[in-house]
Amino acid sequence: MRQPIINLLTVASAFVMLLVLGCSAQTAPVPPGDAITSEQATFRVELVTDGLEFPWGMAFLPNGGILVTERDGRLRMVQDGMLDPTPITGVPDVFASGQGGLLDVALDPAFAENDLVYLSYAGVDDDGRSSTRVARGRLLDGALDGVEVIFRSNSASSGGRHFGSRLEFGPAGHLYVTVGERGNPDTAQNLERHGGSLVRIEPDGAIPSDNPFVGRSGALPEIYSYGHRNPQGLAIHPETGRVWTQEHGPQGGDEVNLIVSGANYGWPEISWGLNYGGTPVGSGLREMDGMTQPAYFWDPSIAPSGMTFYDGDAFPEWQGDLFVGALKFQLIARLEMEGDKVIGEERLLEGELGRIRDVRTGPDGFLYILTDEPNGGLYRVAPGG
């Protein structure tokens, strides 16, 4: 396992804001179709489609189609490698500013029977402040029908920072939602606020009876874990069913976390990074009693985003590995796993595609990638010999 070293250099504020607020860097050249040899596999990168405006999340439909969110508020359909020029209608109004907008998309576990699609997004409250929300509706004939909000964060704030927000269904059918602390770090330690938490709800928004804070005074029953900063990655291990997240640190200290019910992950009391400008975070400590350590961290930051456990058949060498997209260094980090431990890191496609916003394992066993660009692309990683 790579041992990160704390970077004590001050990062210029303009450069920090470019990375933190999700501004686009110029797209790097797409690698040629020739085979790429990595430590454990040989692969090719294929462009499925471009023309996506700052895509954020994707979901695979049973008919082979792929739903893709665009941060400005459009839900797009990709079918047979073609981007439908007409966006899907019925999407809720979004607050598209900074990191806010239309974020993740997920299918109901019973989608084949109920056609339900879930969206996370930044929405504006009556007072003009914005918060993370989740809505669901039925996908029928190119439109979302009967859309209803099933979760609304109570950590609204002005500005466009730290919404989260990824969606994943666990093996028992619960919906997990990552919620950023909206640039207000102290909310992440306040169990009466959603900011900086992982939320677990039923598909209709109800509270599971076995959530860790059900019945506890001064705590929201939908919170499953807390002490997070801006978690933009979420994945369920395909064999163990355990929940993993990753989150942006400040200046250094991006984290991958194995989630334990009711656990406190420390932000902003402890961190492996520094505040922008180089001052200590919170107490300046990296560890504290009662706070859970990350399974892995990066320093300097890679600005991680979507992630997936690989469980396909196309790359048997990668079975069980965790793939994490990175915005800052424009790469995919392959974390080699041994049980619940990260034992190695390999960096793939660094600087080749642009800012990686999401990476998922497709039903065909290939890896799929979204790039965070004004002309963003959907790419497929396929075997190449």
N, C-alpha and C positions, 0 to 999 in steps of 0.2 A: 504493500500500500504506500502510495506517495505520501510523504510527510510534508504538509504545507508549512511555509515559513511566513510569519507575520510580516507584511509589507509596511514599513514605516514611512514610505515616501508620500508626500502630500499630492493628491490628485487635483488638478486644476478644476475649478467648479464648472466651467463650461463643458468640459469633457465628461464630468460626472453626470450632468443633467442630460447630455446626449444619450448616455447609457441608461440612466434610471427612468427617464420619461418615455423611452421607447422610440426615439427619433431614428430615422432610417439612415443607415450607411449605404454607400453605393454598392450595388450588387456585384459580387465577384464573379469571374467567369465560371460557367458550369464545367465540371471536369469532362474530358472527352469520354466517348463510349468505351474506350479501352478498359480492360480489367484493372482493378485496383487491388493490390495485395496488402492485407493488414496482418496483424500478428496471428490471427486465428482463421481468417476466412478471406476468400477472394470474391469480389463483388463488382457490380457495375451500378452506376446511377443513371436512372432514366427519368426524363421529364414526362410527367403525366399530363399536366396542363399548366399554363401560366395565365396571366390576366387577372389574378386575384389581388385585391387591394388590402394590404396588411392583414392577411389571413391569420387566425388565432387558434382555432380548434377544428377537429374533424371527427366524424363518426361514420362507420361503415354500415350501409343498409343491406338487408338480406338479398336484394336483387342485384347487388354488385355496385350500386351507386354509392357516392361518398358525399355527405353533407359537410360543408366547410363554412365557418363563420368568418366574416370580415369585420374588423374592429369598428368601422364606421356605421355598422348596423344592418348589414345585409347577410342573409343566409343563402348560400349558393349550392347548387347541385352539380356534381361532376358525374357523368355517366358515360361509360365506354371511352374514357379518356377525353371527353368533350365537356367544356364548361358551358352549362346552360346560360345564355345571355340574360335570361329573365330571372331575377332573384325570387325566392320563395316569399310569398306575402304573409301578413299576419304577425310578423316579428314585433315585439314590444318596442316602444320608443326607447332609445338608449342615450346616455350621456357620453358622447364620443369626444373626449378631451384627455390629453396626456396618455395615461395607461388605461383610461376608461373607454367603454364602448361595449359592443357585443363580444363576449369572451368565449366560453366553452360551449360544447354541444354534446349531448349524450342521448342514447336510445334507452327506453324502458326495457328491462329484461324480458318483458312480454310484448315487445314491439310488434311481433308478427300477428298478435291477436288484437292489440289495442291502438297501434299506430302512434304512441305517445313519444314526443321528442322533448327534451329538457334543454333549456338555455340558461346560462349564467351571463349576467350583464350588469353594467353600471346604470342605475336609474336615478332620476332627479326627484327629490322630495318637494313638497309644497313650499318649503322655505328656500329652495334653490340649492340646497346641499345634495350631494350624491352619495349613494350607497350601493353595495353589492346585493343583487337580487337573483332569484331563480324562478323561472316560469316554465310551464309546460303546456303543450297543445298537441292536437292530433294532426299529423301530416297527411293531408288529403288533397290530391289533384293540384299539387304545386302551391299549397297554402297551409298555414297552421290555423286550425279551427279550434274554437273554444279555449283560447289561451287564458290561463289563470296563474297568478303569482302564488307560489307555494312557500317562498322564503324571502324575507326582507331583512337585511342587516340593520340593527339599531345604531350602528357606528357610522352615521352619515357625517360628512365633512365637506368643506370646500376644497377646491383643487383637484388634481387629476392623478394622485399617487396611490399605489398600494391597494388595489381592489382584490387581489388574488387573480383568478378564481377558476379552479378546475372542478370537474364533476366526475365521479366514478360511482358505480353501483358495486356494493360488496356482495359476497356469495349468498348472504341471507336476504338480499333484496333491499338493504338500506342504501340511501343516497348520501354520499359524502360530498361536502362542499368546502373548499378552502376559501377563507376570507382574510384579506389583508387588513392591516391596522390603520390604513388610510393616512399614513404619515403622522399618526398620533401614538407614539410608542407605548405610553402608559396604559392604553386600553387593552393591550395584549396580556396584562396581568390582572385585568378586571373581569371577573366571571359574570358580571352583569352587563357586559358589552360583548358583541360578536367580533369586534375587530381583533385580528391576530389569532383566530381560532380555526380549528377544523370542526365543522358542524356535521352531525349525523341525524338525518330525518327519514321518515317513511316517504314513499313515492308521492303521496298526497300532501306532504308537509307536516304530518302528525309526528309526535315525539315518541321514539321507541322507549318502551318501559324500562329497558336495561341500560339506557344511557347513564354515564357515571355520575351526573349531577342531578338526576331526577329526584325530587323531594328535598333537595338541599336548599336552605334559605340563602338568599343572596347570590344565587347562581342560575344561569339560564339552562334549562334542561336539555336544549338541543346541542350544547357544546360538548364535544367529544375529547378534544385536547386543546391546549392554549399555550400562550407564550411564543407564538409565531410572529414573523415580521411580514413578509409578503410572499406567501406560498403560491407559486405558479406551476407546480408540478405535483401530480397525484397518480399513484398506480397501486393496483391490488396484485399481490403476488399470486400467480396462477395456480400454484400448488398449495401454499399455506393459507391463502386468503388474507394474509396480514396486510395492513395498510401502510404505505410508504408515501412520504411527501418530500418535496424539496422547496427551499425558499431562498430568496435573495437576502444576503447579508448586506451590511452597509459597505464600508471600504474593506473588502475581505470578509471571510466568514460565511460565504454561501454554504447552506447545509442540506444534506440528505438525512431525513429522519425516519426511523422505524417507529410507527405510532403505537403507543400504549394507551388504553382507555383511561382518561382522567389525568394524563401526565402533563406536566408543565415543562415546556421546552426553552424557557429562560429569557426570551426577549422581553424587555430591554435590560434585564438585570445582568445577564452574562452573554458573552459573544466571543467568537474567535476572530472577529474583525474589529475595526476602529470606526469611529464617526468620520464622516467626510471632513477632511482637514487634519486628521491624525489624532484627535483627542480620544481618550478611552470611552468605551460604551458603558453606561451605568456605573457600576462599582469598579470597573476595570478588570473584573475577574472573568475567568473562562469557565469555572466550575463553581457550583454552589449546592449545598444540601437541598434536596427536594426538587432539583431541576435536572432534566434529562439531557444527556449529551447526544450530539449528532452521531449518526452511524458513519458519516464521512463529511468532510468540508473542504472548501477550496479557498486558498489565499495565495495569490490575488484572486479576486472574484472572476468567475466566468459568466455571470449573469444568466443562471440556468432558467429554463422554461419547461415545456412539456417533457414527459418522460414515460417510458414503457418498459415492462419486463418482457424480454423476448421469449416467446413460447411457440414459435413456428417450426416447421420442418425444413424450410429452405436452407437454414444455416444451423446445422446440429452443433457446431462448435460454440455457438452463442447461446445455447439453451440456458435459461435462467439468469442471463446477464441483464443488468439494468442500463438502459440507454437514456441519456439526458441531453436535450438540446441546449445550446448556449448561444446567447445573443451577442455578448461582448467579443468573444474570440471566434465567433462564426464557425462552430464545430459541434460535433456530437461526441460526448464522453461516454465510452463504454466502460462501465464499472463491472469488473469480474467479481462474482459473488461466490462465497463458500458458506452456505447456510444463510445466516443473517449478517455476515461480515463481508465488507468490501476488502478484497485482497489485491486488487490491482486496478489501474486505470489506463485506458488507451484512448487517444484522441484521433477521431476520424474526420476527414473532409474539412480540415481547418482552413478557413479562408476561401473555400471553393464555391460554396453556394450562396453565401450571405448569412444574415442573422437567422438562426434556427429558432423558430417559435414553437413548433410542436413536432414530436416524433411518436409514432404509434406502430404497433404490430398489426398488420392487416390480416384478414381472414385467409388470404392466400399464402401466408407465411413470410411475406416480404415486409421490410420496414418502409414506412411512409413518412415523409418530411414536409413541413410547411415552412416557407421562408418569410420573414417579417419585412416585406419590401412593398413599395408602392405598386410594383408589378411583381407580386409574389408568386411563387411557384409551388406546385404540389409535385413532389418527386418520389420515386420508388427505388429502393435499394434491392436489387435482385442478384442472384448468384451469377458469377462470371468466371469462366475458366480459360 
